[in-house]
Amino acid sequence: DAQESRGLGDVYKRQGLTNPLIKTHEWSLEDFKTIMNPELLNQISSYYFCGTFGDPMLNNALIDMCQYSKEVAPNTIVAIHTNGSARPIAWWQELAKALPKNHRVVFALDGLADTHHLYRVGTNFDTVIRNAKAFIEAGGIAEWTYIKFKHNQHQVEEARQMASDLKFAHFTVKNSSRFIIEPKKKVVDKNGDITHYIEPATDSPLVFIDRKAFEKYKAIVDDSVIQCKAQGDFEAYIDAYKDFYPCCWMANVPYTYIDDNEAAEVRYEIKKQHDRMSERLGEVNLMKRSLKDIIDSHEFQTMWDDYWHKDKMIVCARSCGKSELNNFSKCADQEIK
């Protein structure tokens, strides 16, 4: 779904205003059946619902989609990523029963009761825990993912123990590098007033994309060796508007708000590259063209060598590239081993 998210950075906010490029939208059950038809569902090993700009739990047809998928392709693994703050207990219990045997629901819990809401603005820790417990007790398989910042790094082990006590199947800690130019992010309310700041963890070598990286970004991209995760994992991404992309990083580009700051030049170039890619691919809306037709097309099958080795895409270098000048592969949220 494309909805206003409750995680800082998921929807770009400027002076308390939501990104104007993102409109509320959701798939219907019929949309899901058209795109994720039985033939496709039985060909893939797994898929997941993950709202790049929203949360799957806000979709009113989600449980019906899971039930349909379970009926036509019971062996296909289903995963859901959520902040877990929406819906009553009964809904979570129903979701657990609608999912196939092989599934996981990943709850984004970035801290404990006194810190979680600082990053996941508008959510309530106790409500998320209540929903996760209801889901687990109804037979659901839940995971806890924890993005580490300066304000919550001291609570990692306590959260890990809580996850074990509540019978989460996994607990994963991630670093964040959603820090551009300055090593802290301001959080503002609807009036544009600063409420607090978010800073990267101090006990990790991963910090923020500094000014030098922007000044020499062209050289870094040219020097980058790109190893595409989507290609390696045989993945694809479909957004809330039913448009196909190779990955979620590329899907972000059309909705990137370009403000007048030091990142503007890079963002303009990223958008220009995206437009060239879109022109080459042609129609990518899956209500107008099938996923099979897009993937099997000559344009799709032959384009990536150009974008990884010749006219390198900044998005690809940033997300899946390694450079001696700057390690762009560390610009995405990274799991801590």
Disulfide bonds with the S-S distance in Angstrom:
none
